[in-house]
Amino acid sequence: MMKTHLLSIEQLTAHYGAAQALFGVDLTIDPGETVALVGANGAGKTTLLKCIMGLMPASGGQILLDGNAVKGASPARMVRKGLALTPEGREVFPHLTVEENLELGAAALKTGRKEVTRRKQEVYDRFGCLAERKDQTAGTLSGGEQQMLAMGRALMARPRLLLLDEPSLGLAPLITDEIFAIIHQLARSGVTILLVEQNAARALSASHKAFLMAGGRIVQQGRSEDLLIDPKLRAAFLGAASEEKPEASRLGAAGLTNIRLEKPDMHQQSFMPDFADEKALADHQLKGLRWTVRHAFEGSSFYRQRLEEAGVKPDSIQNLEDLKRLPFTTTDDLREFYPFPLRSVPFEQIVRIHASSGTTGKRKIIGYTQKDLDDWIHFFARCYEMAGVTPLDRVQIAVGYGIWTAGMGFQLGCEKVGAMAVPVGPGNIDMHIQFMEDVRSTVFCSTASMALLLAEEIYHRGIADKISIRKIIYGSERSSRSMRRKISELFGGAELFDITGLTELYGPGTGIECPDHDCIHYWGDYYILEIVDPETLRPLPDGEWGEMVVTTLSKEAAPLIRYRTRDITRIIPGSCTCGSVMPRHSRIKGRSDDTIKFRGVNIYPSTIDTILSAIPGLGSEYQIHLTRDRKSGKDFMKLILERGQAVDAGRTAELVHETSYQVKKQLLVSIQVELVDYGQLPRTQRKSQRVFDTRIMDEIV
């Protein structure tokens, strides 16, 4: 069945006397879209709007509304059918008051007085300055206020399609910012918009798709984000234009010269590798593997001993199959050689350290050379590029800073792409919402649970139409399909991207969900990924679930050789529908050990053992219960403990308080503690089940 568009323009022509203004224009708009129409003065943009609204007759072609022909309908009839126009130059009635101008917007509908009053209040709620000036004559308003009045007047008709003709014309930059913030809000509230605008950067960044007009014809069309950053398109439309000579543009005043010419390279650079095929990638990996083995052998006494025990010398690596001969590395190795495990360069070459959130008394500290940091920033920028983030985005970062890798990775990668970083950090919901509203952030980076918590709060406050987030990049914890759907819905249809990584392997950003949302592309030019059976450690064929093992290809300070990540996933064979040549794996399904991921912190049951054994009066048995509140999306941990044998029940409050304090002090998380009598928790001859995680009840992949 053929799709019916809200508005369809088919081969439309128009004339001013003998002069033809439109030449076979085709254009479609679907409900909920914001469509930009960009072009120079005289390109035919306003003529097209006039034809749509019935303000001038079209000489040929069709105008279809909901599939029905409406060409030739009067302006009043088009308003009754759900269209409204904010004309170029605003055209408010200067001698009428603000309130009288608004009432004219509903005149064609013959709406009752109560309904008109209700609609005026909605306009005043959206445009606070109009409420303050409702008795003031329109001619005494500033240009920006008149533009808001013109938009408010159009909204009085409750249009299904709002036509905006040059809303930024003649306005100062700060006022233009405010007008486009309102346009974003209208779009998020469900209003379908056709936006005519000379400032292409503004129009393209505010729309879903765009049509570029020149000489009365549509000369290019597509997704706005693609048109905005396409270097070939920029070259075609800008011609010989440059930062010094923007007037040399073929479109002149069309506004394409406004597309961040102060950052020209950032629109053209790409962080994606240029491997032609899998063989080229494999050749690169073999070269990197041989370098890593030699570098580790010569620079690390730990690796030299392990490689010699395995009978491997650097020169013995002849092909990628030789990877299977190399010994495994584990988290125990990192802890044993604390504080600088796997170090393979002199100390003076280490320019930074980061540590994992894992806890065993000694954190996993990883050193970085400057090259390590440069590589990390480069492929993190690649993640942003894969997610469609551009220099026009404003990226709000809600992950931890400091010794953790997350905050630094997200921020430096963002700045490498050229986007605006908004480094708010974790927690503080009020601050995050304030920045989202005031700065109009378009991308949000956090854990999945933080994203859900914030989405719920935005929904409860009723401010979804004031939030501009269109993409959410999240990581650090697993999430189900239902959780992802809820986050997207509450953020008004935001697109979600699962990003992967771990501190040992640089940090976050080692892979990301692709735009087709069916896999994680991982950066095989920086590390090799194997899947092994967690029990036998034998490599598994592509497509089978197992433990992820990684080997770095260019990491200097602390290279990894067959490092067991404990994450469970599978390599997806074949090429991806998104077109990327980079290899891919499924989203992380779980862990091969008992590690708990709680509010961004890795917690090992053995750590709980250590904490509890140091508190006199507690028994040795315990259970960890992890739950998620469906309404708020917040995770909770309850620790159920036994009192020690013959310990008086009167000490319960004391033991609960001490346990909570020690867990908070050592693990940096708050938990609930429940104390039961000695012997009440089950015993078994086999390994006792200590962790009960019910946070994710439906499928992950």
N, C-alpha and C positions, 0 to 999 in steps of 0.2 A: 504494500500500500504506500502510495507516494505521500511524503511528508507535506503538511500544509504549514506554510510560514505565516507568522503574524502579518508581515508586510512583504509583498513581492513587487518589484519593479521590473518590467520586462520590455526591453527594446524601446525605452521611452525617448521620445523626441520632443523638443519645444522650440518655438520661434518667437522672436521679438520683431514683428513685421516680417521682412524678408530675411532677416539675419537669424540663422539657426544657432541656438544656444546649447541644446543637448543632442547628442548623437548616439542613439541606441543604447541607453544606460540600462544595465542589469544590476539589481541589488536585492538582497534578501535580509530580513531581520526576524529572529525567533524570539519568543517570549523570554524575558529575563536577561537578554543580551544588552550590552552597551556597544554600539557600532559607531566607529569614527569615520567621518567623511572629510578627507584632508586634501587641500589643494590651494593654489594661488588665487589672488583676486582675479575674477573673471573666468575661473575654471568651470563654473556652472553649479556650484554647491547650493547657493541660495535659490537659484532658479528651480532646482530639483525639490527643495523643501516647499516652495510655493506651489508647485504642481501637486505634491502629495497632499497639502492642506486645502487644495481647491482655490487658492488665491490667484492662480493663473492657469489657463487651459493648456493641457499637453496636446501637441499636434499629432502624436502617434504613439503606439505602444500601449501597455497596460499597467494599471495600478490595481493590485489585488490586496484586499484586507481580509484575512482569514479565508483566503481562496476565492473571495467574491470581488467582482470588478466594481471599483468605486471611482474610476476616472470621470471627471466632470461633476462630482458631487460638490455641493456648496461648502464653504468653511464651517457653517453652523452644523451641517449634517456630519462633517468629519469629526467635529468636537463631540457630537452625540454618539458617534461610533467609537470614541475612546482615544482620539488624537488631540494633542495640544501643542502649541508652538510658542517658544520664547524667541521673538524676532531679533534680528541683528539690530543693534542700536537701542535695544530694550523697548522703545516706543511706549513708555508709560504715559498716562494722562497727567500732565504736570500740574493742572489746576484742581485735580481731585485728590482727596486724601488717600493715604495708604490703604485704609479700610475700604474706601469706595473703589479703588483700583482692583483690590482683591475680589470684591463682590461681582465685578464685571466678568471675572474668569468663569463664574458658574452661571452667567446669565443665559447662555444658549441652552442650558439643560433644564431651565424652569424648575430649579430645585427649591424645596420648601425652606422657609426661613430658619427653622431649627437646624436643618442639615447644613445650610450655608454657614451658620454660626459655628457649628461643630468643625467644619472644614477650615474656617478662618483660624480657629484655635490650633488646629494641627499645623497650619502654616506658621503661626506665631511660635509654636513649640520648636519648630525646625529653624526658624529665622528669628532669634531673640531680639535683634535690633529693630525688626519691623514692629514687634509688639510694643516697644518703647516709643515708636513714632507713628502709631496707627492713626492719630488725628492730625499728623503733619502732612502738608501737601507734597505730592511726589516730586514736584520740580525742585524742592529744597533739599532733597536727599543727595548724598554723594553718588558717584558712578557705581561703586560696588553695591551700595544699598539699593539703587535703582535696578541693578541686575538681579539682586535677590527678590525684589518686588516683582519683577517680570517673571521669574521662575515660580514664585509663590502664586501669582495670578494663574499661571498655566496649571499648577498643581490643584487649584480649586476645582478643576474639572475631573479630578481623579483619573488622569489619563492612563490608558494601557500602554501608549507610546508617546513619549515626550520628545519633541523636536527642539534641540537647542542650537541656535544659530549664532556662532561667534561669541560665546559667553565671556571670553577674556578680553574682548576687543576694548582697547583704550583704558584698561585697568592697570594699576600698579602691581608689581610682582607679588607683594604680600597679599593684596586683595585677590589676585588670581589664585594664589594658594588656597585661600578661603573658599572661593567659588568652586574650585575643583575638589576640595574636601567634601563640599555639599553634593557634588555630582557623584562622588564615590559612595556617599551615604545613601543617596537615592537609588543607586544601582543595587546596593546590598539590601535595601528594603523591598526589592522586587520590581521596581519601575524599569520598563524597557526604554532605552534611550538611543536616539540617533543624534550624534554629536557632530556638528559642523564646526571646524576649527582650523585656523591657519597654523597655530603652534603645534606642529606635528608631535613633538616630544610629549607635550601635555596630552594631546588627544590619544596617542597610541598607548601611553602608560595608563590611561583611564578607561580603556576599552578592551573588549574581547577580540573583535576582529575589525578590520579597517578596509576602506576602499579609497584609493588615491585617484584624484581627478585631475585632468589637464585638458584644456581645450574642449570641454563639454563631454569628455569620454572618461570611462573608468579605465585607467592604464595599469593598475596593479591592485591586487587584493590578497588577503590572507589573515592569519592570526597576527594580532597587533604585536605581540612580543617577538615574533619572528621578523616582522617588517622593521621593527625598531632597531634591531641589532644586525640585520643582514648587511654585510659590508658591500656586496655587489649592488644591492638596491640603493644603498647610500651613494655609491659611486655613480650609478645610473641617474639618480635624481639630483645629486649635487653637482654633477658635471665637474667643472674645474674649481668648484668652490673650495675654500680653505678657511682656516681660522682667521687669517689675515684678510681674505677677500670673500666673505660670504655672499656678496652681491653677485658673484660669478655663477651662482646656482641657476640651473635651468628653471627651477620653480620660483626663484627669486624670493618673494615674501611668503612662500608657502609654509615656512616654519620649519622645514627640514634642516635648516641651518641652526636650529635650536637644540638639536639632539646632542647635547653634551659635547660640543666641539672642543671643550677644554679637556676632555678625556678621550681623544680620538682612538688611541691604541686599545683602550679597554673595551671598545665595542668590536674590535677586530681580532683580539688575541683569543686563542683557545688553549686550554690546558689538556686537551685530549691527545693521546699518543697518535702517531701517524702510521702505525703498523698496517701493511697492506693485507695481511692474512695471518692465519695461525702459525704458519712456519716462521714468519718474520718475528713474531712474538716469542716463539720457542727458541730461536737463535739468540735473541736478546736475553732470555732467561738462562740459557746455558752459559753465556758469557758472564752474567751476573752471579750465577751459582759458583763458577770456578773462582771468580774474584772473592766471593764471600768466604769460601773454604780456605783460600790462601791467606786472606786478611785475618781470619779468626785463628788459624794455625800459627801465624807469625806474631800476632798481637796479644793473644790470650793464653795464659798458662792453663786455664780451665779447659778451653777448647782443644789445645794441643794434646793434653792428656787424654781427653775423650776420643779424639780422632785417632790417636796412636793406638788406643785400646781397641778401636774398631778396625784397625789395619788400613786406615785411609790416609793417604798423603795428598797434598794439593794437586799434584800432577796426575793423580789417578782418576780425576773427574773428567771423563771423556764425553758423556752424554747425560741427558736428563734422567735416564734410568738409574744412573749411579747415585741419585738422590736417596734411593732406598738403602744404600749401604751406610748412610750417615747415622750417627747415634741421635736419639731423641734428647730434647732438653725440656725440663719441667719447671713448675713454679718452685718446687723444693730447691732446685739449683740456684734460683734467684735469691731465695732466703738464706741459703747456706753461705753464700758469698757476699752477704750484705756488708757494707752499704753500696758497693759498686760492682754488682755482678755482671759477668760477661764482658767486662771492660776490655776493649781491644785497641785502644789508642792511649797515648800519654795523657795525664791529667790536664796538661796545659791546653789540649785540644778540645776538652769538654767545656762548652759554653753555657750549658743549662742542665738541670736535672728536673725530672718529674717523678711522681710516685703514684702508684695505683691506690685505689680505695680499699683494696683487700686488707684484711687484718689478721695478724698472727702475733702481734707484738712488734714485729719488724715488717715494715712495708716493702713492697717491691720497688726499689729506686732504679730508674733508668737514666743514663747519661745521654746527651746529645751533642754532636759536633755542629758547627754552623751549617755544614752541608746536610746533615740530618734534618735540621730545622727547615732549611730551604726546600728540601724534597717534600717534607710534610706539608708545608704551606702550599706548595705547588699542587699536590694531589688533593688537598682539601679544597682548593679553589676549583679543581676538576669536579668535585662533588657538587659544589654550588652550580657550576655550569650544567651538569647533568640534570639538576633540579630546575633549570631555567631561570636562575637568579642572574640579574643584570646590574650594571652600575646605577640604574634608576631605582633599585630596590632599597628598602630600609630594613635591616635585619636586626631583630630584637633577640638578644641572647640571654637565655634563662638557665644556664648551666654554671657549675662551680668554677671559680677562678682560684689562683694560687698554685699550690703544689700539684693539683690535678691537671690533667692534660686538656680537659674538655673546653674550658673557657678560652684559653689561649688559642686552641686549634680553631674553634668556631670564629673567633674574632679575626685572627691573622688571615685565615682563608677568605673571609668576607672582604677584608680590606684589599687582598690580592686581586679579587675579582673587580674591585672598584665600587662595591656597594657601600652604603652607609651603615656602619656598625652601631648598634644601640646596646651597649654592654651592661644590662641591668643586673645580671647575675641571678642566682636561684632565690626562691621564696618571695615574700613581700608582694602579695597579689595586688594590693592597692596601687603600688608603684608601677607594676607591669601594666595595669589597665590605664593608668594615667598616661604612661608613655605611648601606649597603643593609640589612645585618643588624640593626644597632643602632637606627637611626632608622626602619626599615621604610618606606623610600621606595616610593611607588607609581607614580611617573612618572620616566622617565629621558630626559634631553636630551643628545644628542651627535651626532657624525658617524656615518654608517653603519658605517664600519670600526671605530670605537671601540666601538659597540654589539656588533658581532660578536666583537671581541676579548674584551670583558667577558663576553659570553654563553658563549664557549668556556671561559674561566677558571672561571666558576661551574659549568659542566658537569664540568670536570676535577676540581674540588674536591669535587664531590658535594653541593653545598649548595643545589640548586635549590629545595628545599622550605622553605628559610629566607629566600628572596627574595620580596618582595611586589610587584615591578614588574608592572603590568598594562598600562601604555601606554608606548611609546617614541616620542619626537618627535625626528626626526633631519633633518639638512640638510648643506649645504656641499659635498656630493659626490654623484655619481650612484651608484645601486645597482640591481642586477638583481633580477628576481623571485625567483630562487633564493636570493640573498643575504638578501632580506627574509624568505623562508620559514624559512631557517635561524636567523636572529636570533629570530624569533617562537617557533619550536619550542624553542630552547635556553633561552628565557626563560619557558617554560611556557605558551605560547599568548598572549603579550603582543600587543597591538594596535599596529601601526606607523602613524605619520603622517609623511609627507614634508613638511617645511616649507621654503619658498623665501625668497629675498631676496638683496640685495647691498648693500654699504656705500653706494654712490652713491644707492641708493633706500632711504634710512633705515638699512637693515640687515636681519637676518633677520626673518621675520614678515609679509612682504608677501603671503603666501598660504600655504595649507596643504591637505593632502589631506583630503577630507571623510570622514565616517563610512562612506560606501558604498564608499570606496577605489577609485574609478574615475577620479578627476580631481584637479586642484588648483584650489580656489576662490581667486581673487585679488581683492584689495580695490579694485574698480573705482571706489569713491568717493574713493580717494586717488590713483589714477593710471590713465591710459589705456594699454592694452596694444595694440600693433600687431604683426603678423607680416609681415616683408618678405623678399623674396628677397635673400640676402646678397651676391649678385653685382650685380644690377641695382638693388637697393634699392626695387623696386616693391612696394607692398602686395599681400599674398596673401589670397585668400578664406579664410573660416573653414574649418577642417578640413585645410588644407595646412600641411606642415611648413616652417618658416623661422626667421629670426632674430627674437628678441624685442626690440622697441623700446618704451621707456616714456617717458611724459610725466607729470610730477607735476601735481597739481591744487591743492595747498595748501602746498607746501613753501616755506619762507621763505628760509633762509640760502643754500641752494644748490639752486635748482629745476633740474629736468631737462626739457629740451625735445627730444623724439625721440632719447633717448639709446640708442645701440646697445649692448645688453648682451652680444652675441655668443652668448647661450644659444639653443639650438635647441629649439623646441617648436611647438605648434599650438593655436589657439583651438578649443575644442570647442563647436559650436553647440547650441542647444536648452537646455531646462531639465534640471536634475540630479534624479535620483531621491531625493536626500537632502532635497529641498524648499527648499534655499537659492536665493535670487534672485540671488546674486552670480555674476558670469561666471566661466568656468573655462578652464583650459588643461591640456594633458597634462604629465606629469612631464618634467623636462628630459632631452633625448635626447643632447645633446652640445654642441659649440662650433663656431662658424663660423670661429674662428681656431685657432692652435696652442697655446692656453693649456692648461697642465697643472694639474690639481687634485691635489695630493699632500699627504696628511696635513693637510688644511685650509688649505694654502698655494697661492695662485695663482702659477704659475711660467711665464714667457714664454721661449720658446727664444732670443729676442733677448738676454735676460738672461744665459743660458748663454754666448752669443757674447761678451758683454762681459767676463764673468769669465775665460773661457779666453784671450781675446786679451791679458789682462794678465799671463799666466803665461808667461815665456820658456821655450821648449823644447817647447811644444805646437803641433800643427798646427791647421788651421782646421776640419777635418772631425770630426764627432762624431755619436753616436746616443744617444738617451735610451730606455731600456727600462723599462717599468713593469709590474710583476707583482704578484699577490696570492697569498699563501700560503693555500690552501684550508682548512687545518686551523686556523690561528690567525686568519685573516681580516686579517692585517697586510699593508700595502702596502710594496713595495720598489722602489727606483729604482737602476738601474745606468747609469752614464755610460761609454760606450765612446769612447775618444779615440785620436787618432793622435799619435805623437811627431812633432816637427817634422823636416823634411828634414835629414838628416845629423846628427841628435842622437843621441848615444851611448846604447845600450841600458842602460848602467850607471846612467843617471839615472832609470830607471823608478820605483824606490821613492820617490825624492825628489819626482818629478812627481805621483805618485799621492797622496802625503801632502799636498802643497801644494794640489792640486785639491780634495781632500776638505775641507781646512781652510777654503779660500776659499768653497766652496759652503755649508758649515755657517755660516760667519760672516755671509755676505750673504743667504742664503735661509732660514736657520734650520731646515734639515732635514739629516738624515744620509743619505748615499748610498754606494753601492759604486762604485768606479772601476776600470776595466780599460784598460790602455794597449796599443795595437797598433802595428805598424810603420807608417811613413809610406806612404801609398798603398794601404793594405789595405782601407779603407772604400770602398764603391762611389761612383762619380761619375756624374752624369747631366747632360744638357744642359738638362733641365727641373728644376723644384724638387726638391731631394733630400728623401727622406723621413727625417726626423730623429727622429720620435717613434713608438715602437712600444708601444702600450698594450694589454695582454692581460688587464687586470684584470676586465673584464666580457665574458663570452663568450656569455651568453644574452640574451633580450629584456629591455628595461627597462620597456616599457609593454604 
